[in-house]
Amino acid sequence: MHIRENKVAQIVGVDVGGSHITAAKVSNDQIVQDSYFERKLDSGADAETILATWLETIRKAIGDPEQYDTSIAVAMPGPFDYENGISLIKGMQKYESLYGLNIRSIFSEQLNIRPENIQFFNDAKCFVQGEATSGAAKGFRKVIGITLGTGVGSAVCTDMHAVDVNRGSSPFLDGIVEEYLSTRWFIERYFQLTGNQIDNVQSLFNGNIITKAREQIFDEFTNNLSDFLQDFVQAELPDAIVIGGGITNAATEFLPRVETKLHASFPQLVVRKTKLWDNASLIGASSALTITQLNILSA
């Protein structure tokens, strides 16, 4: 940190998820102690409610605005105009009410922060950037990162520069990747097999679940994930894969078998689950913002 205009410069990382927002100060690729704040929210709510929750959480992470010259780095799901800060999310069953809004302008006005100090980045890109910076993928030259949750995020990080590759929308089986590797696939598949409803992947571990159906579902998911990653690895030839997102909480049910399948074709490939969890996107967004600011200064 340094002093400018009698204020201490700081970066606040923000991670916007399908059902939550987290914000924290990030310094030297680490979360600053006691600066982490998280709020659950309904992504189907009206724009005013969503934005109020976002702003409240970010304000708490910023602290005293008179003391800090703050830059904000936001890990945001797509579709989104990251350069201009405009939400393009539509038909995704989340944040529909924000479509067309200039989130950068709203943040700038409400938080009294210069627009150029507010940057947005793809959430999957931020995840792999964070893991490569100080997490499970640290030390590898080329890394694939995927997030498995309400959607499927995918990014590639080479020499500490991450890019979103959006493989979740790629053709797969009878649809696209996201239809077979996301939370909704688990919910729909369990209903198909049993006629019963579950709320999420974690529900597959409660006492009322039909064990045979659960085993079949994870067998199918393991095969689907392995086939998806096989093509992804063949295209990118990474040194490592890191997997995150909410479904990774059930990693013991599928990750060892996925690793075995991949090693049959790529014996040197390192397969790891996230080390930083939700902090990965906060650290990755901060890292991406720092790189952006350095490029602007050197231009």
N, C-alpha and C positions, 0 to 999 in steps of 0.2 A: 504494500500500500504506500501511497505517497500523498503529499499535501498539495492541493490545488484550490485556489480561491478560498483559503482558510477552512476547507473541508477535507475529510479523509475519503479518498477514493475507495469504493468497494463494489463488488459484483454480487448481485443476488440472482441465484439460479432458481428457475421456476419450472415445475413439471406439471403439465395439464394431462390428466388421465381421463378415462371414460366415466369415472365415478368419484374422482377426487382431484385436489390440487395440493401440491407441496411447494414450499418456498424456503430457501435458506441462503445465508451468506456463504460464499465459497472463497477460500483463500489458499493459495499454494496447492490447488487440486484437492482440498479437503473441506468438509463441511465445518463451519465455525460453530463451536460449542454453544448451545443454548439459543441458536438462531433458527432452528428448524421448526416449521409450522405446517400442519396438514389439516385440511378440511374435506369432509365428505360432501358430495353435492349430487343433485339430480340433474344430469346433463340434458334432460328433456324439459327443464324449466324454462321460463321466459328469460329473455336477454338481461333484463334488469336484475333479476335474482342471481343469475350466474355471474354476471360482472361484479355485483356487490360482494359475492363470496370470494372471487378471485382477488379483488382489490384489498379486501380486509386481510386476507392471508399474506399478500405481498407487503402490505404496510407493516405488519407485525415483524416480518423478516428484515425489512429495511431499518427499523428502529427510528431514532431521532433524525428526521429529514434535514434539520438544521446542522447536524454534525457531519453528515455524509454526502459526498458527491457520488450518487448511485448510478450504476449501469445495470440493466436487467437483461438476462439471457433466458429466453423461454423455449422449453422443449414442448412442441405443439404437434398434435396429430394432424394428418392431412385428411382431405385436400385443403391446402392453405397457401396463400400468396405470401411466402416467407419474406421476400424482399420488401414488400410494401406493407406487410402486417395486416392483411385482409383475410377474414375467414371465408373459406369456400366450402365448408362442410355442409353437405346436403345428401340426403338419402342414406345416412350412416347410422340412424337411430340414436344420434347424440349431437348436441350443440346446434340443432337445426335453427334455433332462434337467433343465432349469431351470424347467419349467412349474410355476406355482403358488408358486414361492419368492419370498420378500420380499427382494429384492436390497438394498434400502436398509438393512434391519435387519442383514443379513450384513455389508455394508460398514461400517456404523456400529460394530458390535461388533468386527470384526476390525481396523479401522483407528483405532478410538478417536476417531471424529468424530461430533459431534452429528447426529442424523437430519435435522434441518432444514437442515443444511449440505450435504446430499447431494440433488441434484436430477437428474431424468431428463427428457430431451427426445427427441422423434422425430428420427431421424438425418437425414432429408431436410430437415426444418425447420432443423436446425443447419447443414447444408450451405449452404442459400441465405442464412441469416442471416450466416454467416461470409463468404461471397462479397460480400454487400451491405455488410458492415462494413469489410472491408479487401482485397477481392479483385476479381474480374472484373466484379462488378455494383455496385461502389462508385459512388455519385453518381446512381444511378437511383432514381426514386420507387417504381416498382412493378416487381417482378422475379419471373419464374417460374424455379424451379430444379428440375432433374431429375437423378437419379443412375441410371446404367445399369450394372448389374453382375449379381450373383447374383439381384437383384430389381430393381424399378423404383421409385425414390422420387420423390415430387413434392411441391412446396410452393410457396407464394406469399408474397412478402415485400413489404409495403406500408408505406412510411414507417418502415423499420427494424423492423417487427414481422412475424415470419414465422409461418405456420400450415401444418401438414401438410394436404394435400388428398387423399391416397391415391388418385390416379388410376390407379395400377398395377393396381388391382382392378376398374377399370371395364370394361364390355363392349367388345370390340374384335374385329372379324372373326368367327372361329368360336369365340372364347373370351374371355379378358381381356387387357388390355394387356401384363401381365408375361409372358405366354406367347409374345409376339412380339418383345419388345425386351430380353430378358435373355440372360445367357450360355448358359443351357440351350437357348434357341432356336437359337443358332449351332451348338451341338454336335449337336442333333437334325437340323437342316436339312442340315448337312454329311454326316451319316450317310445321310439320305434320298437325297441327290444322288450319293453316291460309294460307300456301303457301308463307309466307313472311319471310324474314331474319331479325334476330337481332344479335348484336355483343356480348352481354353479359347479365347478369341478370339485371343489372341496366337499360338496354334498355327497360325492361318491364314497366318502370315507365314514359316513355316519352309520349307526346301527341298523337302520331300516333299509339299507341298500341291498339289492339282489346281487350276491357275490359273483355268480356266473356271468351276469350281464356286465358287471364292472370289469371283470377280467377280459371279456371279449372286446369291450370298448377300448381298453388300454392296449390290447394286442393290435387292434385296427389302427389306433392312433400311432403306435410305434412304427408300424409299417408305412403309414402315410407320411409321417415326419421323416423317416429314413429315406423314402423315395424322393421327397422334396429336397432334402439336403444333399442327396447323391448328385442331383443335377446342378444344384447351386455350387457345390464344391468343385465339380468337374469344370464349371464355367470360370470360377475365380481362382482355384488352386491356392487356398489360403494356408497359413501355418496353423491356424486355430479357429475354432468356432466357440462362441459364447452365447448361451441361451438364457433369456430372462423373461419377465412377464409373470402374471399371476399363475398360469398353468405350471410354471416351474416349481411351485410349491409341492407338486406331485411328481417331481423329477425321479424319485426312486422307482416309480412305476414304469418309466419308459426310457430314461436317459442311458442307463447301462446297456440296454439292448440296442438302442440307436447307435451308441458308440461302437459296439461289436460289429454291427452291420456295416458301418462306415469304414472301419479298420480293415474289412475284407478287401476293399478297393484302395483305401488310402491309409496304409499302416502307420505313417508318421504323423497323421493329423491329431492334434490335441483338441479334445471336446470337453468343455467345462460349462457348468452353470454359473450364473451371475454371482459375483462376490459382493457387489455394492448394492444390489437390489434397487430400491427406489432412488437411492443416492446417485446411481450411475447417470441418470439423465440430468440431474442437477449439476454434477461435476462436468459432464460432457458438454452441456450447454454453455457453462462458464468457460470451458476450454475453447469451444468454437468461437465464442464472443471475443476472447483474448486474441485468437488468431486473426479474426476479422479486423479488430482494432489495429493490430500490428501491420496488417496489409494496407490499411488506409493511411497509416502514418508513413509507411515506406513508399507509397505510390507517388 
